[in-house]
Amino acid sequence: MKKYRSKLKIMSDMLSIIASEGRAGPTKIMYGANLSHERLVRYLNELEERGLIKEVKVEERSFYELTDKGSSFLTELRKLEAFAKAFGVEL
């Protein structure tokens, strides 16, 4: 049986990629989080609307960075994932 990732897990993967790079382009995020382009755009828009990431233009190229709110969210989410895992639950 194939396991599907939750929306929260997908967002966590995306934020983790951006955090590890400091600044990541859409292609890096798309491949790193294993998303289609359509889903990538949808999630990037949602993360930006929630104030967790911001788009930065560098020589007409788009990159994404975590905001302070996004960094805090990722830190707390990692704690929650570790807590759930300790009890045998995956988010």
N, C-alpha and C positions, 0 to 999 in steps of 0.2 A: 504494500500500500504506500502510495506516494504522500509524503508530508509536505504541506504547504506552509509558507511563512506567514505569520500574522503581519498586519499593517505596522504594528509596533516594532517587530523584528526588522522589517524592511527599513523603516526610518532609522532604527538603531544602526543598521549596517551602513546606511548612507552617511549618517553623522560621524560614525567611526572612521570612515574613509576620509572624510573632509578633515577630521581632527588629526589623523595620522600624517596627512600631507601638509597641513597648515592652510592650504588653499588647493582646491581640486577643480578641474574642469569637468564638464558634463560627461565626456567620454570615459574618463577615469572612474567617475561615480557609477555610470551605467554598467561598465564591465565589472567593477569591483563588487557592486551590489547585485549583479546578475539580473538586470532589469531590461525590459524592452524600452525603446525610446519613448513610446507613448506613456508608459508607467513612470519612467524617469521624470518626464516633464510634469506629470500630475503631482508626484511626490515633491519635486523641487518647489513647485508653486505653493503647495500646502505648507511645507517647512518654512518657506519665506513669509507667507501670510501669518504664520504663528510666531514669527520673529526669532526662529531658531537658527536661520542662516541668512546671509546677505550676499547678493550678487555684486561682484567687483569686476570692472572692465579694465583689462590691461592690453593696451594696443589693439583695441577692438575685439579682443577675445574675452569671453565670459568665464569667470571662475567663481567658486563659492567658498565662503569662509563661515565658520561658526560665529555666532554672536555670543556675548556673555551669557545670555539666556540659554542659548543652544549648548554651550559648554557645561553649564550647570545642569541642564536637563540630561545630557549624556552621562554625566557623573552619577546622578541619582538613578538613572535607568540601569546603569551597570551594577549599582548596589542592589537594585530590585531584582535584576536577573540572577545575581549571585545568591541572594536570599531565596528566591524561588527554586533555584537549582539544588540548594542544600536540602530542600524538602522533596526533591524528585519531580518538580514541576517545571515545564518549559514554557516561556512566554511566547 
